[in-house]
Amino acid sequence: MCAVQPKEGVYCENIKKILDGSFLLVGWDSSNKGWVYKLSANENYQWDIVFDKVQSLIVNANQMENGDIILLLSRRDTKINIIVLDSDGNVISMTEKSTNIFTAYDGIVSKIGTVVITDFIDIFVFTKCDPGTYYSSEVGYCIPCAIMTYQDLVNQNSCKDCLEGEYQDKEGQSSCKRCISSCESCTTETNCLKCLAGFYLEAEDLGKVSCVEKCKPGYYGNSITRECEGKYIFNILSLH
């Protein structure tokens, strides 16, 4: 237990020194809500944060090499929460994981984000998933986001789809890229799927599909499909 009482009614369970020389005081209150205080090296108050919707025991905390702070919380229902904060105490992400541990009494968060917790009988290991990846419960480790998806946060259980007008043609990315200005949707920078109003899809050499304002000779722009379609057929009628 901590020798410091950070606030009336708050029970301090652990003190953790972090990279900048300051201290994190972690614990809970009588309502079982998690609290975190940050004190400077000379014990001056810097910030505090309470997790109203996470009734948990904060088991441990550590600061990553990039300055982010990871908190490990035990839920007492075979689940844990892993919360990532920036150095100012703002929540970056909050991840829930199921374990075979009913209440964690001890835990470690490494500087690269690997979590090990125990109830002194069972052990659970969780590896931090970086942006561009997500944790797959089927395989038990982090895997890259698929093409046309991304993930900008850490420790997530899925990836996000690119929005309309965006694309991602590589796996394991933390953001999507914008389609060229005339494309409403695309799969790559040179492959448009749908054009903005006033432009028409036109296939070019090497598999490139772009949006043009005027179709090449012999083709016309269909304002409904927004594609350059079939050649004109001229019926020459004799007026005899």
FISE-548907 format. One record per atom (N, C-alpha, C): residue in one letter; residue number from 1; x, y, z; atom name. Coordinates in steps of 0.2 Angstrom, whole numbers, m for minus. Atoms other than C-alpha are relative to their C-alpha. Example, Ala and Ser with C-alpha at 12.3 -4.5 7.8 and 13.67 -1.06 7.14 Angstrom:
<nodes>
[A 1 [4 m6 0] N]
[A 1 [62 m22 39] CA]
[A 1 [4 6 0] C]
[S 2 [m4 m6 m1] N]
[S 2 [68 m5 36] CA]
[S 2 [m4 5 3] C]
</nodes>
This chain:
<nodes>
[M 1 [4 m6 0] N]
[M 1 [0 0 0] CA]
[M 1 [4 6 0] C]
[C 2 [m3 m6 0] N]
[C 2 [5 18 m3] CA]
[C 2 [1 3 7] C]
[A 3 [m1 m4 m7] N]
[A 3 [12 29 12] CA]
[A 3 [m4 6 m1] C]
[V 4 [3 m7 2] N]
[V 4 [3 44 3] CA]
[V 4 [m7 m1 m1] C]
[Q 5 [7 0 1] N]
[Q 5 [m15 47 4] CA]
[Q 5 [m2 6 m5] C]
[P 6 [0 m6 5] N]
[P 6 [m18 57 m12] CA]
[P 6 [m7 4 1] C]
[K 7 [7 m4 m1] N]
[K 7 [m37 62 m8] CA]
[K 7 [m4 m4 5] C]
[E 8 [5 3 m5] N]
[E 8 [m50 59 5] CA]
[E 8 [m4 m6 m4] C]
[G 9 [4 6 2] N]
[G 9 [m58 42 2] CA]
[G 9 [3 m4 m6] C]
[V 10 [m3 4 5] N]
[V 10 [m46 36 m11] CA]
[V 10 [6 m4 3] C]
[Y 11 [m5 5 m3] N]
[Y 11 [m35 21 m7] CA]
[Y 11 [5 m1 m5] C]
[C 12 [m6 0 5] N]
[C 12 [m18 21 m15] CA]
[C 12 [3 m7 1] C]
[E 13 [m2 7 0] N]
[E 13 [m13 3 m20] CA]
[E 13 [7 m1 m2] C]
[N 14 [m6 1 4] N]
[N 14 [3 6 m30] CA]
[N 14 [3 7 m1] C]
[I 15 [m3 m6 3] N]
[I 15 [16 19 m34] CA]
[I 15 [5 m2 m5] C]
[K 16 [m5 2 5] N]
[K 16 [26 19 m50] CA]
[K 16 [3 6 m3] C]
[K 17 [m4 m5 2] N]
[K 17 [40 29 m55] CA]
[K 17 [1 0 m8] C]
[I 18 [0 0 7] N]
[I 18 [40 34 m74] CA]
[I 18 [6 3 m3] C]
[L 19 [m6 m2 4] N]
[L 19 [52 39 m87] CA]
[L 19 [3 8 2] C]
[D 20 [m2 m7 m1] N]
[D 20 [52 58 m84] CA]
[D 20 [1 2 8] C]
[G 21 [m2 0 m7] N]
[G 21 [56 55 m65] CA]
[G 21 [m6 2 5] C]
[S 22 [6 m1 m4] N]
[S 22 [38 59 m59] CA]
[S 22 [m3 m7 2] C]
[F 23 [3 6 m3] N]
[F 23 [27 46 m50] CA]
[F 23 [m8 0 m1] C]
[L 24 [7 2 0] N]
[L 24 [10 38 m53] CA]
[L 24 [m2 m3 6] C]
[L 25 [3 3 m6] N]
[L 25 [m1 34 m38] CA]
[L 25 [m6 m3 m3] C]
[V 26 [6 4 3] N]
[V 26 [m14 21 m43] CA]
[V 26 [m4 m3 6] C]
[G 27 [4 3 m5] N]
[G 27 [m28 15 m33] CA]
[G 27 [m8 0 m1] C]
[W 28 [7 0 1] N]
[W 28 [m47 15 m30] CA]
[W 28 [m4 4 6] C]
[D 29 [4 m3 m5] N]
[D 29 [m61 23 m20] CA]
[D 29 [m5 m5 3] C]
[S 30 [5 4 m3] N]
[S 30 [m75 17 m9] CA]
[S 30 [m5 m3 m5] C]
[S 31 [5 2 5] N]
[S 31 [m86 15 m25] CA]
[S 31 [4 m5 m5] C]
[N 32 [m4 5 4] N]
[N 32 [m72 4 m33] CA]
[N 32 [1 3 m7] C]
[K 33 [m2 m3 6] N]
[K 33 [m68 17 m46] CA]
[K 33 [7 1 0] C]
[G 34 [m8 m1 1] N]
[G 34 [m50 18 m53] CA]
[G 34 [2 7 0] C]
[W 35 [m3 m7 0] N]
[W 35 [m40 33 m49] CA]
[W 35 [8 0 m2] C]
[V 36 [m7 m1 1] N]
[V 36 [m23 39 m55] CA]
[V 36 [2 7 1] C]
[Y 37 [m3 m6 m1] N]
[Y 37 [m13 53 m49] CA]
[Y 37 [7 1 m2] C]
[K 38 [m7 m1 2] N]
[K 38 [3 60 m56] CA]
[K 38 [3 6 4] C]
[L 39 [m4 m5 m4] N]
[L 39 [16 69 m45] CA]
[L 39 [6 1 m3] C]
[S 40 [m7 m1 2] N]
[S 40 [32 77 m50] CA]
[S 40 [5 m3 5] C]
[A 41 [m5 3 m4] N]
[A 41 [48 71 m43] CA]
[A 41 [1 4 7] C]
[N 42 [0 m3 m7] N]
[N 42 [47 84 m29] CA]
[N 42 [m7 0 3] C]
[E 43 [6 1 m3] N]
[E 43 [29 78 m25] CA]
[E 43 [m5 5 m2] C]
[N 44 [5 m4 2] N]
[N 44 [20 92 m34] CA]
[N 44 [m6 m3 m4] C]
[Y 45 [6 3 3] N]
[Y 45 [2 88 m40] CA]
[Y 45 [1 2 m8] C]
[Q 46 [0 m2 8] N]
[Q 46 [2 87 m60] CA]
[Q 46 [m7 m1 m3] C]
[W 47 [7 1 2] N]
[W 47 [m15 79 m64] CA]
[W 47 [m2 m7 3] C]
[D 48 [3 6 m2] N]
[D 48 [m27 65 m59] CA]
[D 48 [m6 m2 m5] C]
[I 49 [6 2 4] N]
[I 49 [m40 55 m68] CA]
[I 49 [m3 m6 3] C]
[V 50 [4 5 m3] N]
[V 50 [m54 44 m63] CA]
[V 50 [m4 m4 m5] C]
[F 51 [3 4 5] N]
[F 51 [m62 30 m72] CA]
[F 51 [m7 m2 2] C]
[D 52 [7 1 m3] N]
[D 52 [m81 31 m68] CA]
[D 52 [m3 m6 m2] C]
[K 53 [4 5 2] N]
[K 53 [m87 18 m79] CA]
[K 53 [4 m7 0] C]
[V 54 [m4 6 0] N]
[V 54 [m73 5 m76] CA]
[V 54 [1 m1 8] C]
[Q 55 [m1 2 m7] N]
[Q 55 [m75 m2 m58] CA]
[Q 55 [5 m5 0] C]
[S 56 [m5 5 0] N]
[S 56 [m59 m10 m57] CA]
[S 56 [6 2 5] C]
[L 57 [m6 m1 m4] N]
[L 57 [m43 m12 m46] CA]
[L 57 [6 1 m5] C]
[I 58 [m6 m1 5] N]
[I 58 [m28 m4 m55] CA]
[I 58 [6 m4 3] C]
[V 59 [m5 4 m3] N]
[V 59 [m15 m17 m53] CA]
[V 59 [7 3 m1] C]
[N 60 [m7 m2 1] N]
[N 60 [0 m9 m61] CA]
[N 60 [0 6 m6] C]
[A 61 [m1 m5 5] N]
[A 61 [6 5 m73] CA]
[A 61 [7 1 m2] C]
[N 62 [m7 m1 3] N]
[N 62 [21 9 m84] CA]
[N 62 [0 5 m6] C]
[Q 63 [m1 m5 5] N]
[Q 63 [27 22 m96] CA]
[Q 63 [4 m3 m6] C]
[M 64 [m3 3 6] N]
[M 64 [31 17 m114] CA]
[M 64 [6 4 m2] C]
[E 65 [m6 m4 2] N]
[E 65 [47 22 m123] CA]
[E 65 [m3 6 m4] C]
[N 66 [2 m6 3] N]
[N 66 [36 35 m133] CA]
[N 66 [m4 5 4] C]
[G 67 [2 m5 m5] N]
[G 67 [30 43 m117] CA]
[G 67 [m7 m2 2] C]
[D 68 [7 2 m2] N]
[D 68 [12 35 m117] CA]
[D 68 [0 m4 6] C]
[I 69 [1 4 m7] N]
[I 69 [6 27 m100] CA]
[I 69 [m5 m5 m1] C]
[I 70 [5 6 1] N]
[I 70 [m2 10 m100] CA]
[I 70 [m2 m2 7] C]
[L 71 [3 2 m6] N]
[L 71 [m13 6 m85] CA]
[L 71 [m3 m7 m1] C]
[L 72 [3 7 0] N]
[L 72 [m18 m12 m81] CA]
[L 72 [m5 m1 6] C]
[L 73 [6 0 m5] N]
[L 73 [m35 m14 m72] CA]
[L 73 [m3 m7 0] C]
[S 74 [3 6 m1] N]
[S 74 [m42 m30 m65] CA]
[S 74 [m8 1 1] C]
[R 75 [7 m2 0] N]
[R 75 [m61 m31 m67] CA]
[R 75 [m4 m5 5] C]
[R 76 [3 5 m4] N]
[R 76 [m65 m46 m55] CA]
[R 76 [m6 m4 m3] C]
[D 77 [5 4 3] N]
[D 77 [m75 m54 m68] CA]
[D 77 [3 m4 m6] C]
[T 78 [m4 3 5] N]
[T 78 [m62 m63 m78] CA]
[T 78 [2 4 m6] C]
[K 79 [m1 m4 5] N]
[K 79 [m59 m48 m88] CA]
[K 79 [5 6 3] C]
[I 80 [m5 m6 m2] N]
[I 80 [m45 m34 m88] CA]
[I 80 [m1 5 m5] C]
[N 81 [m1 m6 4] N]
[N 81 [m44 m17 m95] CA]
[N 81 [7 3 m1] C]
[I 82 [m6 m3 1] N]
[I 82 [m29 m10 m103] CA]
[I 82 [m1 7 m3] C]
[I 83 [2 m7 2] N]
[I 83 [m30 9 m104] CA]
[I 83 [7 4 m2] C]
[V 84 [m6 m4 2] N]
[V 84 [m17 20 m113] CA]
[V 84 [m1 7 0] C]
[L 85 [1 m7 m1] N]
[L 85 [m15 38 m108] CA]
[L 85 [6 3 m4] C]
[D 86 [m6 m3 2] N]
[D 86 [m3 51 m115] CA]
[D 86 [3 3 6] C]
[S 87 [m4 m2 m6] N]
[S 87 [9 60 m104] CA]
[S 87 [m4 6 4] C]
[D 88 [5 m5 m4] N]
[D 88 [m5 73 m99] CA]
[D 88 [m6 m3 3] C]
[G 89 [6 4 m3] N]
[G 89 [m17 60 m93] CA]
[G 89 [m6 0 m5] C]
[N 90 [5 1 5] N]
[N 90 [m28 60 m109] CA]
[N 90 [m1 m7 m2] C]
[V 91 [1 7 2] N]
[V 91 [m36 43 m113] CA]
[V 91 [1 0 m8] C]
[I 92 [m1 1 7] N]
[I 92 [m29 37 m130] CA]
[I 92 [m4 m6 m2] C]
[S 93 [4 6 2] N]
[S 93 [m37 20 m130] CA]
[S 93 [m2 m4 6] C]
[M 94 [2 4 m6] N]
[M 94 [m46 8 m118] CA]
[M 94 [m2 m7 m3] C]
[T 95 [1 7 3] N]
[T 95 [m46 m11 m122] CA]
[T 95 [m2 m5 6] C]
[E 96 [3 5 m5] N]
[E 96 [m56 m25 m113] CA]
[E 96 [3 m7 m3] C]
[K 97 [m3 6 2] N]
[K 97 [m48 m42 m113] CA]
[K 97 [m3 m6 5] C]
[S 98 [3 6 m5] N]
[S 98 [m56 m59 m106] CA]
[S 98 [6 m4 1] C]
[T 99 [m6 5 m2] N]
[T 99 [m44 m70 m96] CA]
[T 99 [m3 m5 4] C]
[N 100 [2 5 m5] N]
[N 100 [m45 m85 m85] CA]
[N 100 [1 2 7] C]
[I 101 [m1 m3 m7] N]
[I 101 [m41 m74 m70] CA]
[I 101 [m6 4 3] C]
[F 102 [6 m3 m3] N]
[F 102 [m55 m69 m59] CA]
[F 102 [2 7 3] C]
[T 103 [m3 m7 m3] N]
[T 103 [m45 m55 m49] CA]
[T 103 [7 m1 0] C]
[A 104 [m8 m1 0] N]
[A 104 [m27 m50 m53] CA]
[A 104 [2 3 6] C]
[Y 105 [m3 m3 m6] N]
[Y 105 [m17 m47 m38] CA]
[Y 105 [7 3 m2] C]
[D 106 [m6 m3 2] N]
[D 106 [m1 m43 m47] CA]
[D 106 [1 0 m8] C]
[G 107 [0 0 8] N]
[G 107 [4 m38 m65] CA]
[G 107 [6 5 m1] C]
[I 108 [m5 m4 2] N]
[I 108 [18 m30 m75] CA]
[I 108 [m2 2 m7] C]
[V 109 [1 m2 7] N]
[V 109 [17 m19 m90] CA]
[V 109 [7 2 m2] C]
[S 110 [m6 m2 2] N]
[S 110 [33 m18 m100] CA]
[S 110 [1 6 m4] C]
[K 111 [m1 m6 4] N]
[K 111 [40 m3 m109] CA]
[K 111 [m2 m1 m7] C]
[I 112 [3 1 7] N]
[I 112 [35 m11 m126] CA]
[I 112 [m7 m2 0] C]
[G 113 [8 1 0] N]
[G 113 [17 m14 m120] CA]
[G 113 [m2 m7 2] C]
[T 114 [2 7 m2] N]
[T 114 [18 m33 m115] CA]
[T 114 [m3 0 7] C]
[V 115 [3 0 m7] N]
[V 115 [6 m36 m100] CA]
[V 115 [0 m7 2] C]
[V 116 [1 7 m4] N]
[V 116 [8 m51 m88] CA]
[V 116 [m3 1 6] C]
[I 117 [3 m1 m7] N]
[I 117 [m4 m53 m74] CA]
[I 117 [m1 m7 3] C]
[T 118 [1 7 m4] N]
[T 118 [m7 m67 m61] CA]
[T 118 [m5 1 6] C]
[D 119 [4 1 m7] N]
[D 119 [m19 m72 m47] CA]
[D 119 [4 m5 4] C]
[F 120 [m5 4 m3] N]
[F 120 [m4 m82 m41] CA]
[F 120 [m2 m8 m1] C]
[I 121 [1 7 2] N]
[I 121 [m12 m98 m49] CA]
[I 121 [1 0 m8] C]
[D 122 [0 0 7] N]
[D 122 [m15 m93 m67] CA]
[D 122 [4 6 m2] C]
[I 123 [m4 m5 2] N]
[I 123 [m5 m82 m78] CA]
[I 123 [m3 2 m7] C]
[F 124 [2 m2 6] N]
[F 124 [m11 m71 m93] CA]
[F 124 [5 5 m3] C]
[V 125 [m5 m4 4] N]
[V 125 [0 m63 m106] CA]
[V 125 [m3 3 m6] C]
[F 126 [3 m4 6] N]
[F 126 [m6 m49 m118] CA]
[F 126 [6 4 m3] C]
[T 127 [m5 m4 4] N]
[T 127 [5 m41 m131] CA]
[T 127 [m3 6 m3] C]
[K 128 [3 m6 3] N]
[K 128 [2 m23 m136] CA]
[K 128 [0 0 m7] C]
[C 129 [0 0 7] N]
[C 129 [m4 m21 m153] CA]
[C 129 [0 7 m3] C]
[D 130 [m2 m6 2] N]
[D 130 [3 m6 m162] CA]
[D 130 [m5 3 m5] C]
[P 131 [4 m3 5] N]
[P 131 [m7 6 m174] CA]
[P 131 [2 m4 m6] C]
[G 132 [m1 4 6] N]
[G 132 [m10 m3 m190] CA]
[G 132 [m1 m8 1] C]
[T 133 [1 7 m2] N]
[T 133 [m13 m20 m181] CA]
[T 133 [m6 0 4] C]
[Y 134 [6 1 m5] N]
[Y 134 [m27 m27 m171] CA]
[Y 134 [1 m7 3] C]
[Y 135 [0 6 m4] N]
[Y 135 [m28 m41 m158] CA]
[Y 135 [m5 m5 m2] C]
[S 136 [5 5 2] N]
[S 136 [m36 m57 m165] CA]
[S 136 [0 m6 6] C]
[S 137 [1 6 m5] N]
[S 137 [m43 m69 m152] CA]
[S 137 [0 m7 m2] C]
[E 138 [m1 7 3] N]
[E 138 [m43 m83 m164] CA]
[E 138 [7 m2 0] C]
[V 139 [m7 2 0] N]
[V 139 [m24 m83 m166] CA]
[V 139 [4 1 6] C]
[G 140 [m3 m2 m6] N]
[G 140 [m20 m75 m150] CA]
[G 140 [6 5 0] C]
[Y 141 [m5 m5 0] N]
[Y 141 [m8 m61 m156] CA]
[Y 141 [m3 5 m5] C]
[C 142 [2 m6 4] N]
[C 142 [m8 m45 m166] CA]
[C 142 [1 m2 m8] C]
[I 143 [m1 1 7] N]
[I 143 [m11 m46 m185] CA]
[I 143 [m1 7 m4] C]
[P 144 [1 m6 3] N]
[P 144 [m10 m32 m198] CA]
[P 144 [m7 1 m3] C]
[C 145 [6 m2 3] N]
[C 145 [m25 m23 m204] CA]
[C 145 [0 m2 m8] C]
[A 146 [0 2 7] N]
[A 146 [m31 m29 m221] CA]
[A 146 [0 7 m5] C]
[I 147 [1 m6 5] N]
[I 147 [m31 m18 m237] CA]
[I 147 [m7 3 0] C]
[M 148 [6 m4 m1] N]
[M 148 [m44 m5 m237] CA]
[M 148 [m3 1 7] C]
[T 149 [1 m2 m7] N]
[T 149 [m44 m4 m218] CA]
[T 149 [6 3 3] C]
[Y 150 [m6 m3 m4] N]
[Y 150 [m33 5 m205] CA]
[Y 150 [m2 m1 7] C]
[Q 151 [1 m1 m7] N]
[Q 151 [m31 7 m186] CA]
[Q 151 [5 5 2] C]
[D 152 [m5 m6 m2] N]
[D 152 [m24 23 m179] CA]
[D 152 [1 m1 8] C]
[L 153 [m1 1 m7] N]
[L 153 [m25 17 m161] CA]
[L 153 [3 m6 2] C]
[V 154 [m3 6 m3] N]
[V 154 [m16 4 m150] CA]
[V 154 [m5 m4 3] C]
[N 155 [4 5 m4] N]
[N 155 [m23 m12 m142] CA]
[N 155 [m7 0 m2] C]
[Q 156 [7 0 2] N]
[Q 156 [m39 m13 m153] CA]
[Q 156 [m1 m7 m2] C]
[N 157 [2 7 2] N]
[N 157 [m49 m29 m157] CA]
[N 157 [m2 0 m7] C]
[S 158 [2 0 7] N]
[S 158 [m53 m24 m175] CA]
[S 158 [3 6 m4] C]
[C 159 [m3 m6 4] N]
[C 159 [m48 m12 m189] CA]
[C 159 [m6 4 m3] C]
[K 160 [5 m4 3] N]
[K 160 [m58 2 m197] CA]
[K 160 [0 0 m7] C]
[D 161 [0 0 8] N]
[D 161 [m64 3 m215] CA]
[D 161 [1 8 m2] C]
[C 162 [m1 m7 3] N]
[C 162 [m58 18 m225] CA]
[C 162 [m7 3 m2] C]
[L 163 [6 m4 1] N]
[L 163 [m71 31 m228] CA]
[L 163 [m1 1 m8] C]
[E 164 [1 m1 7] N]
[E 164 [m79 35 m245] CA]
[E 164 [5 6 m2] C]
[G 165 [m5 m5 2] N]
[G 165 [m66 45 m255] CA]
[G 165 [7 m2 2] C]
[E 166 [m6 2 m3] N]
[E 166 [m52 36 m246] CA]
[E 166 [2 m7 m3] C]
[Y 167 [m2 7 2] N]
[Y 167 [m42 20 m250] CA]
[Y 167 [7 m2 4] C]
[Q 168 [m6 2 m2] N]
[Q 168 [m28 10 m243] CA]
[Q 168 [2 m7 m3] C]
[D 169 [m1 6 4] N]
[D 169 [m19 m3 m254] CA]
[D 169 [6 m4 3] C]
[K 170 [m6 4 m4] N]
[K 170 [m6 m9 m241] CA]
[K 170 [m3 m3 6] C]
[E 171 [2 3 m6] N]
[E 171 [m9 m20 m226] CA]
[E 171 [4 3 6] C]
[G 172 [m4 m3 m6] N]
[G 172 [m4 m14 m208] CA]
[G 172 [1 7 0] C]
[Q 173 [m1 m7 0] N]
[Q 173 [m7 4 m210] CA]
[Q 173 [m5 4 5] C]
[S 174 [4 m3 m6] N]
[S 174 [m13 17 m197] CA]
[S 174 [m4 6 m3] C]
[S 175 [4 m6 3] N]
[S 175 [m22 29 m209] CA]
[S 175 [m2 m2 m7] C]
[C 176 [1 1 7] N]
[C 176 [m30 29 m226] CA]
[C 176 [2 6 m4] C]
[K 177 [m2 m6 4] N]
[K 177 [m26 40 m241] CA]
[K 177 [m6 2 m4] C]
[R 178 [6 m3 3] N]
[R 178 [m37 51 m251] CA]
[R 178 [1 m2 m8] C]
[C 179 [1 1 7] N]
[C 179 [m43 47 m269] CA]
[C 179 [2 6 m3] C]
[I 180 [m1 m6 3] N]
[I 180 [m38 59 m282] CA]
[I 180 [m6 4 m1] C]
[S 181 [5 m5 m1] N]
[S 181 [m49 74 m283] CA]
[S 181 [m6 m2 m4] C]
[S 182 [6 1 4] N]
[S 182 [m61 68 m297] CA]
[S 182 [m3 m7 2] C]
[C 183 [3 6 m2] N]
[C 183 [m64 51 m289] CA]
[C 183 [m4 0 6] C]
[E 184 [4 0 m6] N]
[E 184 [m78 48 m277] CA]
[E 184 [2 m6 4] C]
[S 185 [m3 5 m4] N]
[S 185 [m71 31 m272] CA]
[S 185 [5 m4 m5] C]
[C 186 [m5 3 4] N]
[C 186 [m56 21 m277] CA]
[C 186 [3 m6 4] C]
[T 187 [m4 5 m3] N]
[T 187 [m45 6 m273] CA]
[T 187 [7 1 0] C]
[T 188 [m7 m2 0] N]
[T 188 [m28 13 m277] CA]
[T 188 [0 7 m3] C]
[E 189 [0 m7 3] N]
[E 189 [m22 30 m283] CA]
[E 189 [m1 0 m8] C]
[T 190 [2 0 7] N]
[T 190 [m24 25 m301] CA]
[T 190 [m6 m5 m2] C]
[N 191 [5 4 2] N]
[N 191 [m39 14 m300] CA]
[N 191 [m7 3 3] C]
[C 192 [7 m3 m2] N]
[C 192 [m56 24 m298] CA]
[C 192 [m5 m5 m1] C]
[L 193 [6 4 0] N]
[L 193 [m72 15 m294] CA]
[L 193 [m6 4 m2] C]
[K 194 [6 m4 1] N]
[K 194 [m84 29 m295] CA]
[K 194 [2 7 m1] C]
[C 195 [m2 m7 1] N]
[C 195 [m82 47 m301] CA]
[C 195 [m5 5 3] C]
[L 196 [4 m5 m2] N]
[L 196 [m89 63 m295] CA]
[L 196 [m4 3 m6] C]
[A 197 [4 m3 5] N]
[A 197 [m103 72 m304] CA]
[A 197 [4 4 m5] C]
[G 198 [m3 m4 5] N]
[G 198 [m97 79 m321] CA]
[G 198 [6 m4 m2] C]
[F 199 [m6 4 3] N]
[F 199 [m83 65 m323] CA]
[F 199 [m3 m7 m1] C]
[Y 200 [2 7 2] N]
[Y 200 [m84 48 m331] CA]
[Y 200 [6 m4 0] C]
[L 201 [m5 5 m1] N]
[L 201 [m74 32 m328] CA]
[L 201 [2 m2 m7] C]
[E 202 [m2 2 6] N]
[E 202 [m63 28 m342] CA]
[E 202 [7 m5 1] C]
[A 203 [m6 4 m1] N]
[A 203 [m51 13 m343] CA]
[A 203 [6 2 m5] C]
[E 204 [m6 m2 4] N]
[E 204 [m33 16 m349] CA]
[E 204 [4 m6 0] C]
[D 205 [m5 6 1] N]
[D 205 [m18 5 m353] CA]
[D 205 [2 m1 7] C]
[L 206 [m3 3 m6] N]
[L 206 [m10 m5 m339] CA]
[L 206 [m5 0 6] C]
[G 207 [5 1 m5] N]
[G 207 [m26 m7 m329] CA]
[G 207 [m2 6 4] C]
[K 208 [2 m6 m3] N]
[K 208 [m28 11 m325] CA]
[K 208 [m7 2 m1] C]
[V 209 [7 m2 1] N]
[V 209 [m46 17 m322] CA]
[V 209 [0 7 3] C]
[S 210 [0 m7 m2] N]
[S 210 [m47 36 m321] CA]
[S 210 [m7 4 m1] C]
[C 211 [6 m4 1] N]
[C 211 [m60 50 m321] CA]
[C 211 [1 5 m4] C]
[V 212 [m2 m5 5] N]
[V 212 [m61 61 m336] CA]
[V 212 [m7 5 m1] C]
[E 213 [6 m4 1] N]
[E 213 [m72 76 m340] CA]
[E 213 [m3 m1 m7] C]
[K 214 [2 1 7] N]
[K 214 [m73 71 m358] CA]
[K 214 [2 m7 m2] C]
[C 215 [m2 7 2] N]
[C 215 [m73 53 m365] CA]
[C 215 [4 1 m7] C]
[K 216 [m4 0 6] N]
[K 216 [m61 49 m379] CA]
[K 216 [m5 m1 m6] C]
[P 217 [4 0 6] N]
[P 217 [m68 50 m397] CA]
[P 217 [m3 m7 m1] C]
[G 218 [3 6 1] N]
[G 218 [m81 37 m401] CA]
[G 218 [m4 m3 6] C]
[Y 219 [4 2 m6] N]
[Y 219 [m88 35 m383] CA]
[Y 219 [m3 6 3] C]
[Y 220 [4 m6 m3] N]
[Y 220 [m100 45 m373] CA]
[Y 220 [0 m1 8] C]
[G 221 [0 0 m8] N]
[G 221 [m102 49 m354] CA]
[G 221 [m7 m1 2] C]
[N 222 [7 1 m3] N]
[N 222 [m117 41 m346] CA]
[N 222 [m1 3 7] C]
[S 223 [1 m4 m6] N]
[S 223 [m123 53 m333] CA]
[S 223 [m3 m4 6] C]
[I 224 [2 4 m5] N]
[I 224 [m131 39 m323] CA]
[I 224 [5 m5 3] C]
[T 225 [m6 5 m2] N]
[T 225 [m117 26 m322] CA]
[T 225 [6 4 1] C]
[R 226 [m6 m4 0] N]
[R 226 [m104 40 m324] CA]
[R 226 [6 m4 m3] C]
[E 227 [m6 4 4] N]
[E 227 [m94 29 m336] CA]
[E 227 [0 2 m7] C]
[C 228 [m1 m1 7] N]
[C 228 [m88 31 m353] CA]
[C 228 [m3 m7 m3] C]
[E 229 [3 6 3] N]
[E 229 [m99 19 m363] CA]
[E 229 [0 m1 m8] C]
[G 230 [0 2 7] N]
[G 230 [m101 10 m380] CA]
[G 230 [1 6 m5] C]
[K 231 [m1 m5 6] N]
[K 231 [m97 19 m397] CA]
[K 231 [m6 2 m3] C]
[Y 232 [7 m2 4] N]
[Y 232 [m110 29 m406] CA]
[Y 232 [m1 m4 m6] C]
[I 233 [2 4 6] N]
[I 233 [m119 20 m419] CA]
[I 233 [m4 5 m4] C]
[F 234 [3 m4 5] N]
[F 234 [m124 31 m434] CA]
[F 234 [m4 m4 m5] C]
[N 235 [4 3 5] N]
[N 235 [m139 26 m444] CA]
[N 235 [m1 5 m6] C]
[I 236 [0 m5 6] N]
[I 236 [m138 34 m461] CA]
[I 236 [m6 m2 m4] C]
[L 237 [6 1 4] N]
[L 237 [m155 35 m469] CA]
[L 237 [0 3 m6] C]
[S 238 [0 m3 7] N]
[S 238 [m158 38 m487] CA]
[S 238 [m7 3 0] C]
[L 239 [6 m4 0] N]
[L 239 [m171 51 m490] CA]
[L 239 [m3 0 m7] C]
[H 240 [3 0 6] N]
[H 240 [m176 46 m507] CA]
[H 240 [m7 m2 0] C]
</nodes>
